[in-house]
Amino acid sequence: MTNTIADVTHESDVILLVGSNPEEAHPVLGMQIRQALQRGAKLIVVDPRDIGLSKQATFHLKLKPGTNIAFINGLMHVILEEGLEDKDFIAQHTEGFEALRDMVADYTPERVAEICHVDAGELRAAARLYAKADKAPILYCLGVTEHSTGTEGVMSLANLALLVGKLGRPGCGVNPIRGQNNVQGACDMGASPTDFPGYQKVTDPEARAKFEKAWGVSLSDQPGMYATDCFPAMLEGKIRGLFIFGEDPMRTDPDTHHVQKALNSLDFLVVDELFLTETAKMADVVLPGISYAEKEGTFTNTERRIQRVRKAVTVPGNAKPDTWIFTEIMRRMGYDQPHLTPAQIMDEIASLTPSYGGVSHARLDSDEVAGQGLQWPCPTADHPGTPILHVGHCVRGKALFRPAAYTPSAELPDEEYPLIMMTGRILYHYNACAMTDKTPGIVELAGGSFIEVNDQDAAKLGITDGETVQVSSRRGVIETTARVSSKTSPGECWMPFHYMDGNCNWLTNAALDRIARAPEYKVCAVKIAKL
Amino acid sequence: MSLLHVTIDGIPVDVEKGTTILQAAEKVGIQIPTLCYLKGLMPDGSCRICTVEIQSRGRSKMDTACSAHCSDGDVIFTESESVVKARRGILDMLLSNHPTNCFTCPSNGECKLQDLCYQYGVEKTSCPGEMTNLPVDDSNPFFTYDPKLCILCHRCVNTCHKIVGCGAIDTMERGFESVISPAFGMPWRESNCESCGNCTAVCPTGALTSKRKKTFRPWQIQKKVRTTCPHCAVGCQYDLLVKDNKVVAVEAADGPSNRNTLCVKGRYGSFDFVHSDRRLTDPLIKDRSTGEFRKASWDEALDLVATKFKAIKQEHGNGALAGFACSRSTNEDIYMLQKMVRTCFGNHNTDNCARV
């Protein structure tokens, strides 16, 4: 997030919520949005599905899945047509405006209404409400990113915020609500084929020299492979050995048959896990790691806030700290890595990662920080951290408009598979349930998979609420329970991705975002049949 | 803006207009007891326990500190004889409809009503008579509501409406029949309640209690460990409550992103897995011919991993290995994982589950 949770919920006049259902996926943030509405903030929901917050929204634009970019371009078209752009901000702080203006000229509300299945009048009104507000953050989530054009969707939202000068101020900004507890940190820490910790590029000779000196080895000058590209590479025999730490791609990656084939084709698979997950079952060696309650460390939340994780209980059986496991493998592979405590590891991170330069466990535990964490960039030990990015001027100097044209999703419905299926989270579970399904009360409240089917579609298919149905795509077939309602539009359905039974990822499409390589979880073509 | 000058228990204090007596007292470190008051919200003013004595312009009056604003020249007494008498009377009235079989109450030892009765020496009610005898709602898997223990302070209702913003519960019926309930008296489980349990955390008595409390008494908690929730990216701060090397409950903390609130996953679904009997406890090595795992020592397992990875690297080149990190684990873990890939696998084939 460019801003903090407190300022986007407590200082905003209008909240533009795109492809995000925070009441279920980020409930405590959802609670704060509800508080914001009680104090009088207005809400615009852009989501293909009725979510809890859409009832309280001034506008709910229930757009067709996969059409975000057309929609956002439409908003910008209206803003420019009505002269609502921030001309001073554009002149002083941006470049590339002309290209954006020319590109959005084609996105008339009428054309966008047709592409997105929304009302042109509502699109105009929503554009005015957002543009005219003094303080208005954009909050978005996986409904924007999990598309084959996800990165361009994010760029389009950034274009929109720049166009109206809503950046670098409290209650504004472009704010991705990161999915998991430490997705932000995992990216910051350089678990990326292109970046060292702190987004230092592996192709940058200076960055490489720095890490080579610190680590005492020579490092490859070629970027590596994204995880989602590794699976096809396993089938081609290019990747032959894989170490998976705490991930369960057999449950969470798209097109499970494809994942299964890829993992089976490996010469050697090692999984470091808490449980014998579906992926761990396929491993040659399974190594028992430890949970967050058994270790010291830090997580970085969606506001870039680095906060402490502390050991509460001791380890069961012979399980070992994960850093011990990695260090032992390094040592046995011939690299002289000393065993370090988590606090010492953070010191090494700080020494090599400018944005974490002022972070240490001692400081996070100090009276100075007082349990508030530190928000990066925090370059030095006396730096207080950075709640809001791009204040005064953008980090890169002038912000660059990156116009993106709308292109349809990779797999569209046809005669054989006539419905668009989206996937997402529900309140009670987290991801593959490895943690949440160990709590009996959670299982009691939300025990099994389901598919939300539009009532008109259900009537045509003769399906009633609660009936077990068969759902199939070009990649697989599952059985699940139909929940019939008008939450989704006709021709569209939605499934949670948490469950082992009726796991929707047997159906989803492994089409990848051209830039960030995220799969298109939000759109694939399926058919539903009575059993 | 000119400041108002008031005196609380003999201590002079300057406050801005609009400051309540409770806020002014807090400023000078004087604690006034409260039951229904919730910081940050408009005062409910229903329990009256924060009653104080105010002398102003030659008159003396009693008022509730949570709702009464300071006036210039107020002389306030928070524990005067008449204040203590009033509080005893309020507690006496509350006990007239509240059982005192505290030994079997899950909140024994952390009940605000019990604490106040102890502080003001109220042993039993002077007005015994009929008591509420409405049924317990046990339908929610995580908590129980017992109307017999409820003092109708509305902290749960105000929390649900104004902090959580869910509005699942309210005060139903009138007078002696008053009860906290979801709409139309339906069971908690069937209502729009999100099971976040923030209501149970603010209940001053044992009326709304977590079912987890059956596994420990408050004084058996050996330590409370402040940490960060491992589920979504909001980064809620909470304490893990530990008894005999086991996490038995979670208590919300005043973290920057959660301000004492939690969701159902954080409060109830973030520690059973730690103690699950399905946890892996030993390294496992698979026999490829049978597909069966067998337990192995760390030395055997780690040597096998290192030998196999080195052999693959030697035979197929540096690009043939990859390592994925977990976005649920700590920064320190992830840093070491990517360092392992870069220094030992000899490539940049490392990624995390940000995309999936």
Interface residues (C-beta under 8 A of the other chain):
Chain A: T4 I5 A6 E23 A25 H26 P27 V28 L29 G30 M31 I33 R34 Q35 L37 Q38 I177 R178 G179 Q180 N181 N182 V183 Q184 G185 A186 C187 D188 M189 G190 A191 S192 P193 T194 F196 P197 V202 F211 W215 V217 L219 S220 Q222 P223 G224 M225 Y226 A227 T228 C230 K238 I239 R240 G241 L242 F243 I244 F245 G246 E247 P249 T252 D253 P254 D267 F268 V270 E273 L274 F275 L276 A280 A283 D284 V285 V286 L287 P288 S291 Y292 A293 E294 K295 E296 G297 T298 F299 T300 N301 T302 E303 R305 I306 Q307 R308 V309 R310 K311 A312 V313 T314 P316 G317 N318 A319 K320 D322 T323 I325 F326 T327 E328 I329 M330 R332 M333 G334 Y335 Q337 P342 I345 M346 E348 I349 G371 Q372 G373 L427 Y428 H429 Y430 N431 A434 M435 T436 K438 T439 P440 G441 I442 E444 L445 A516 R517 A518 P519
Chain B: P141 F142 K162 I163 V164 G165 C166 E194 S195 C196 K211 K223 V225 R226 T227 T228 C229 P230 H231 C232 A233 V234 G235 C236 Q237 L240 V242 N245 K246 V247 A253 D254 G255 P256 S257 N258 T261 L262 C263 V264 K265 G266 Y268 G269 S270 F271 D272 F273 V274 H275 S276 R278 R279 L280 T281 D282 P283 L284 I285 K286 R288 F293 A296 W298 A301 L302 D303 L304 V305 A306 K308 F309 K310 I312 K313 H316 N318 G319 A320 L321 A322 G323 F324 A325 C326 S327 R328 S329 T330 N331 E332 D333 I334 Y335 M336 L337 Q338 K339 M340 V341 R342 T343 C344 G346 N347 H348 N349 T350 D351 N352 C353 A354 R355 V356
